[in-house]
Amino acid sequence: MKHLSSLYRLFGDEARLRLLRLLAAERLNVTELTDILRIAQSGVSRHLGLLKEAGLVTESRDGGFVYYRRSSDLETDDRLAPLWSVLRTQFADVAHTPVACADDAQLREVLRIRRESVEGHGSPDASEGRQFVPGRSWAAWARALGLLLPPMEVADLGCGEGFLTLEVARWARRVVAVDRSDRVLQRARALARRRRVSNVVWKRGELDRLPLEDADVDAAVLSQALHHADDPARAIAEATRIVRPGGRVLILDLRAHDQRWVQERLGDRWLGFADEKLADLMRRSGLTDVTVKVGAHLSGDPFTVLVASGTRIVVHKARRPARRRKATPAA
């Protein structure tokens, strides 16, 4: 009875149930679990310690990391197996709730980052194995490509906590970062100070009323911000307004999807955008050479990232016809 009482107390905490559900699907370390659950690392460690003590999870070391996984005893131990059968059924029942869907989406992102960090360039011939390349990452490639661009002034619209802003600041002459939240901007400024980045101007403002002058920057970026906008058409029009003629507007956002839980859990206003709809909004704002392509998609992931770009139309002033001189009578 004492053992059962301890188990039921463990299951009375939502965070521990979420942990156990994740560890039933994948082997994860503390840092990865912290990123998924969005709770303090100390809290994750404490919950894992309790679950391990009860024999519900096990730990193993691999590559300098400690990983946790659901214990096999949950299926083989006569005391735990019936309880695990009930839990497994309950986990399946809540799989489509906002909390579970958010956890699953974060899990896919964590696994993607893990693959990009450790997988080498595979050979078509499996017998040749994989080539391990320490330090290979898409972040490094993005920074390298940024150095090929000319120095320019860029607006990061809906900048959030400034992670993309500071990446752009590596190669841009000046970055203007705009967000509606003072609290978020404070965290972004603090991050910039820690990284000693000084070529960023932080401004509070709405996407549909940007605090920038007409033709103020060479490029405007809307990264995962448009689906939070009250009026996406107006937000794109504003991004176009602040870009100089011949400048570019770059949009990264979600393709139209049916995951309605993001509205409750993440505060999304729009469930993504159809490719042609996004292209039409950009053309109507005064952009030309509009391109919309798939930027990222993982098999089994309900989210697809679209990458769209367009150029602000350059208006050429018509040349005035030369004035003809009046003929003068011959002397």
Secondary structure, DSSP 8 states (H G I E B T S, - for coil): -HHHHHHHHHTT-HHHHHHHHHHHH--EEHHHHHHHHTS-HHHHHHHHHHHHHTTSEEEEEETTEEEEEE-THHHH-TTTHHHHHHHHHHHHHTTTSHHHHHHHHHHHHHHHHHHHHH--EE-SSGGG-EE--TT--HHHHHHHHHTTS---EEEEET-TTSHHHHHHTTT-SEEEEEES-HHHHHHHHHHHHHTT--SEEEEE-BTTB-SS-TT-EEEEEEES-GGG-S-HHHHHHHHHHTEEEEEEEEEEEEB----THHHHHT--SS--B-HHHHHHHHHHTTEEEEEEEEEEE-TT-S-EEEEEEEEE-------------------
